[in-house]
């Protein structure tokens, strides 16, 4: 993984970071270079994204307000392949119909990651998460309560128990 991705992975659940690194290694063997473009987000950062395309300009990019995304708990990342491929200047490929996207989703899922590309109502192709016993999709009140009462480490401990 490149230094930009590594810097972003330092703030997420370590087993998720390990799986993303493994995904990058596997894809690199197929000349597909990936980068983590989003990882941990504060609730305020998430809320600002949620307001985009609603109460302020831009395209809607999420259905999750602050506290309702696994990004807010270090359990999700957004990953994008490069147009240039491995060992070339990184240029994000936002064309999610390109075969490299399909391989990225398949490899991520083979490693046990939930992929937003498989969601029924709001396809989120770059999104991968590792939530353990917590439901796929959006975090529950239980996740938010754990976080508010005991911090992100308490959420991570619960996820770790179920892996």
C-alpha positions in Angstrom: 0.0 0.0 0.0 1.1 3.5 -0.6 1.9 6.0 2.2 -1.4 7.9 1.7 -3.3 4.7 2.2 -1.2 3.7 5.2 -1.7 7.0 6.8 -5.5 6.5 6.5 -5.4 2.9 7.7 -3.7 3.9 11.0 -7.0 5.2 12.4 -9.2 2.1 11.6 -9.8 -1.2 13.3 -6.5 -3.1 12.9 -8.1 -6.3 11.5 -9.8 -4.2 8.8 -6.5 -2.5 8.0 -4.9 -5.9 7.7 -7.6 -7.2 5.3 -7.3 -4.0 3.1 -3.5 -4.5 2.9 -4.1 -8.1 1.9 -6.6 -7.0 -0.7 -4.0 -4.6 -2.1 -1.4 -7.3 -2.2 -3.7 -9.7 -4.0 -4.8 -7.1 -6.5 -1.2 -5.9 -7.1 -0.5 -9.5 -8.4 -3.1 -8.7 -11.1 -1.6 -5.2 -11.8 -4.5 -3.5 -10.0 -3.3 -0.7 -7.7 -5.7 0.6 -5.1 -5.7 3.5 -2.6 -7.7 4.1 0.5 -9.4 7.4 -0.2 -11.5 7.6 3.0 -11.2 5.8 6.3 -12.2 7.1 9.8 -14.5 10.0 9.8 -15.7 12.1 12.8 -19.5 12.4 13.3 -19.2 16.0 12.1 -17.4 15.1 8.9 -20.0 12.4 8.3 -22.8 15.0 8.9 -21.2 17.4 6.4 -21.1 14.6 3.8 -24.7 13.8 4.5 -25.8 17.4 4.0 -24.1 17.5 0.6 -26.8 17.5 -2.0 -29.5 18.1 0.6 -29.0 21.4 2.6 -26.0 22.4 0.6 -24.7 22.0 -2.9 -23.3 19.0 -4.6 -24.2 15.4 -5.4 -25.6 13.1 -2.7 -22.8 10.8 -1.7 -24.2 9.1 1.5 -27.5 8.2 3.1 -25.9 8.2 6.5 -25.9 11.2 8.9 -23.2 11.6 11.6 -23.0 8.5 13.8 -24.8 6.3 11.3 -21.8 5.2 9.2 -19.3 2.5 10.1 -16.7 5.1 9.1 -17.5 6.9 12.3 -16.3 3.9 14.3 -13.2 3.0 12.3 -14.9 -0.1 10.8 -15.1 1.1 7.1 -12.9 2.4 4.4 -13.4 3.6 0.8 -11.0 2.2 -1.7 -10.5 3.1 -5.4 -8.4 1.5 -8.1 -6.0 3.5 -10.2 -6.3 4.0 -13.9 -2.5 3.8 -14.2 -2.1 0.4 -12.6 0.7 -0.8 -10.2 3.9 1.2 -10.1 2.5 4.2 -12.0 1.4 7.6 -10.9 -1.9 7.0 -9.0 -4.9 8.3 -10.9 -8.3 7.3 -9.3 -10.6 5.3 -11.6 -14.1 6.3 -10.7 -15.7 4.2 -13.4 -17.3 1.5 -11.3 -18.2 -0.6 -14.4 -14.5 -1.2 -15.2 -13.3 -4.8 -14.6 -10.8 -3.6 -11.9 -13.7 -2.5 -9.7 -15.4 -5.9 -10.1 -12.1 -7.7 -9.1 -11.7 -5.3 -6.1 -15.2 -6.1 -4.9 -14.6 -9.9 -5.4 -11.3 -9.9 -3.6 -12.6 -7.8 -0.7 -15.6 -10.1 -0.3 -13.3 -13.2 -0.4 -11.4 -11.7 2.6 -14.6 -11.4 4.6 -15.3 -7.7 4.0 -18.8 -6.4 3.4 -18.9 -4.4 0.1 -21.2 -1.5 -0.5 -21.3 -2.6 -4.1 -23.6 -5.4 -3.1 -26.1 -3.2 -1.2 -29.6 -3.1 -2.7 -30.8 0.5 -2.1 -27.7 2.7 -2.2 -24.7 1.1 -4.1 -21.5 2.4 -2.6 -18.8 0.8 -4.7 -15.7 2.1 -3.0 -17.0 1.1 0.5 -15.7 -1.9 2.4 -16.4 -2.6 6.1 -15.7 -5.2 8.8 -18.5 -5.2 11.4 -18.4 -8.7 13.0 -21.6 -9.4 14.9 -23.0 -6.0 14.1 -25.3 -5.8 11.1 -24.1 -4.9 7.6 -25.3 -1.6 6.3 -25.5 1.0 9.1 -24.5 0.9 12.8 -27.2 0.2 15.4 -28.1 2.1 18.5 -26.0 -0.5 20.4 -22.9 0.6 18.4 -23.5 4.3 19.1 -24.2 3.6 22.8 -20.9 1.6 23.2 -19.0 4.4 21.4 -20.6 7.1 23.5 -20.1 5.3 26.8 -16.7 3.7 26.4 -15.1 4.9 23.1 -14.1 3.3 19.8 -12.1 0.6 21.6 -15.2 -0.9 23.1 -16.8 -1.1 19.7 -13.7 -2.8 18.3 -13.6 -5.3 21.2 -17.2 -6.3 20.4 -16.3 -6.8 16.8 -13.1 -8.7 17.6 -15.1 -11.2 19.7 -17.1 -12.2 16.7 -14.3 -12.6 14.2 
